[in-house]
Structures are given as C-alpha cells and as structure tokens.
Amino acid sequence: MKKPPKPKPLVVAVISTDYAAARTELRGVTDTARRLGWSLETIDIYFLGRDYAKYGSLLARADGVIARHVDSLVDAALGALGVPLVALDASWKPGMGSRPWASVACDNRAVAETAAEELLATGRRHFAVVPVLKPQNWTKPRERAFLARIRAAGCEARRYGPRTDWDWGAERAELARWLSRLPRPFGVFAPNDRLAKFTLEACQTAGLEVPRDAAIVGADNDETHCLSVRPNLSSVRIDFEGAGRLAAETLRRLMEEGAAKRPRRPLVESYGVLGVARRASSRVGPAPAVNPRLRDGLDYIAHRFGDPYLGIRDVARAMDVCPRQAERVFATTGKSIRRHVEEARLGRVKELLATSDASIGDIARECGFSSQTYFCDFCRRLLGCSPGAWRRLSLHP
C-alpha cells in the first residue's frame, strides 16, 4: 500500500493589514508559503482583535508562526507554543515576555542614507529631519543615520523637536513656523510617508513652494499618502515583499532544524531598500519639457508595472485626471498607456532573463503576469520566442 501523503506544514501568520507595508509583507509570506508547499493561515488582528485565546486550537496545530507586532510576541498564547516563532518588523528586548526564535527587521540606516543621497543630489546645503510626535522603534535609527550622512557631506542638518503631545493640528502650525525660518532652499526627510504628507502640508501652510523652496522625501512608498497630494511625494522604496519572503525562509530553516537547535539568542535578519520612487516633491532643477501629468503617469508605471492588476484607471488616478484624459496625455508620446506598461515589463523581463537564475515562474510573478501561460504568450509576441529560448540566446549569442 502506498503511504499516505505527508501533511503540509501549517504556518500561522499573525499580522494586521491596516498598513500598506504589512499587506505587502503578507504577499511575500504568501508567495513563499505557496512555493514551499505550506498550508498558511492568517490571523488578521486589525479585523479579529488581539485576543489570541480565540485562536487557541489553530495555534496549537501550528508548525511555525510569523508575527508582525511586538504585542503579539508578549502574549502567552504565542510564547507557550514551543514552535519556531519569527518576529517581523518588531524589536524584541529582554523583559518583553516570550522571545521569538528570530527577528526580521528593516535596515533603517539604509533607508535614511538612501533618502539623504536623494536630497544631496539636489545640490542643497541645508537639510532637516522631521520625527514622529511619539517615537517608534524605527524612528530614532532613521533620524540619527540621516543626520550623520548629511553632516558627513559637510552640510547643515537640523532636527525638528515636536512641540505638542500628539496634537497634529497644533503641531502643523508649529512645524510651519519652524520650516519658514530655515535657510532656503532646503531638503527634508520624513521617516515615513504619513509624516512626509504632514510636512508637505506644513510647508504649504508656511507659503513654501515644494520642491523649489523645500524638497521632501518620505519612506515606505505608501501610495495612499504619496499620490493623494500635489506635488506627489518622493519616497524610499523599502523591500517589504522581500521582508515577507525573508521571514518565511527564516522560519523554514528553523522548522527544518527543529527545537534541538533552537538558537540561544534570537537570530536577527534584515532587509533593505529598492531605491527611491522619485516624484515631484524632490525633482528639482530646470523643468523638463514634458507635461507634469505625463511625468506623474510615467513615474507611476515605472514603480508599479509589477502589479498584475495595474490598469488605466490606476495610472489616471496617479495623474489626477480621468481615464480618457490620461489616454489623451499619453497619446502625445505616440504610445498608449498599455504600451508603456508593456515596455516597462519587457525591460525588466530581459534584465532578469539575462542576469539572474530565477525561474520562469518567479520572473513572471515579479514582472506583473498573473499566469505563466500569459507570460509566455507575452514573450512570444514581443520577443519573438519563449522566455527560455530568449534566455539561452542572451547567454550564448
């Protein structure tokens, strides 16, 4: 008799989807779980709450857990499991309760230095950092690294000191007065996009023109904030999807090694940045001879072509026009929106086929194709052959 198939490992992801970063991390976890053949269950504490006793039967069957929030790590329901536990975007410290087996955290220094390089490239000599009103575990490292990089370049760097206790309305007026006294032109780093939007509003309150008087760069590339204002906000692109994949791969390793090899101290893994989504808030110098709406649309496509659901309405929303007007703006380039999206995807496809050993399926997913069949049809139409054949030709011309 054939042996019954080995049951799939059950992994539980404890995550809150109220932030774009968390949703992107969950996508990375989900893709890796699918590739590894796991059965993945998600506890979304944003909708379901933080009473883990309700999920006791599910957690008791888990072979591993990925938890995004610090408070989920101190809860006895997770600490008592005795299974591999990976903390995602959480800083565990002694005294917090049940410690994770591993922690996956953002390289905050890389985030800050990337923002600093973007602002230094504008040629300015005066810079500032605007912190959150109530510091988080990631804010201080980003502030310190930004100030250090700016000062190392021989430029002036200042830090705004919040004046109120979480009163955004009063704080915006205080920040506006502070910004209005800075030497112009200056550059500002806001450690996340919500703060960048807040800083832009303060600049506008102070009568400062962005980016002429003040160039602004945020972090996270949260389009809810970056594209909802004019000018659009530049932002450091953090590899949140890679963070989810890294957390899942770390958990896989811990699950395979077993409890006997549980590390005495939590393993610490880090993920970095993918560059800057450059938009109007930091684009300075002579204005290029291109419609600003078109530039917004092209920027959006350049950073979102990997989304398989990207459509004309999304691009039009980024341009702040209706879909019909967006098509008319793009018509001035001699190409449709769809054609620009295809060319962006094609460029990345060629790069990955020629320079990486990623599988055809992985390349298809990264470049925005919902199925491998559709991807192969796309390559035959635009490359004249299958992706595998094009890879062989690029390696052995």
FENSUL-V367643 format. One record per backbone hydrogen bond with DSSP energy under -1.0 kcal/mol. CO is the residue of the C=O (numbers start at 1). NH is the residue of the N-H. Records with the same first field share a line. If there is no record, write none. Layout:
BEGIN
CO=NH / NH
END
This chain:
BEGIN
9=39
10=63 / 64
11=41
12=66
13=43
14=68
15=45
19=23
20=24
21=25
22=26
23=27
24=28
25=29
26=30
27=31
28=32
29=33
30=34
31=35
32=36
33=38
39=11
41=13
43=15 / 45
44=48
45=49
50=52
51=54
52=55
53=56
55=59
56=60
64=12
65=86
66=14
67=88
70=73 / 74
75=78 / 79
76=80
78=81
84=65
85=101 / 102
86=67
87=104
93=96
101=267
102=87
103=269
104=89
105=271
106=108
107=111
108=112
109=113
110=114
111=115
112=116
113=117
114=118
115=119
116=120
117=121
119=122
120=123
125=156
126=187
127=158
128=189
129=160
138=142
139=143
140=144
141=145
142=146
143=147
144=148
145=149
146=150
147=151
148=152
149=153
150=155
151=154
156=127
158=129
167=171
168=172
169=173
170=174
171=175
172=176
173=177
174=178
175=179
176=180
179=182
186=215
187=128
188=217
189=130
192=196
193=197
194=198
195=199
196=200
197=201
198=202
199=203
200=204
201=205
202=206
203=208
209=213 / 214
213=186
215=188
217=190
218=236
219=193
222=225 / 226
223=227
226=233
232=281
234=218
235=277
236=220
237=274
238=240
239=243
240=244
241=245
242=246
243=247
244=248
245=249
246=250
247=251
248=252
249=253
250=254
251=255
252=256
253=257
254=258
258=261
259=262
267=103
269=105
271=107
272=239
275=237
276=278
277=235
279=282
281=216
288=290
291=295
292=296
293=297
294=298
295=299
296=300
297=301
298=302
299=303
300=304
301=305
304=307
307=310
311=315
312=316
313=317
314=318
315=319
316=321
322=326
323=327
324=328
325=329
326=330
327=331
329=332
330=333
331=334
336=340
337=341
338=342
339=343
340=344
341=345
342=346
343=347
344=348
345=349
346=350
347=351
348=352
349=353
350=354
351=355
352=356
359=363
360=364
361=365
362=366
363=367
364=369
365=368
371=375
372=376
373=377
374=378
375=379
376=380
377=381
378=382
379=383
386=390
387=391
388=392
389=393
390=394
391=395
392=396
END
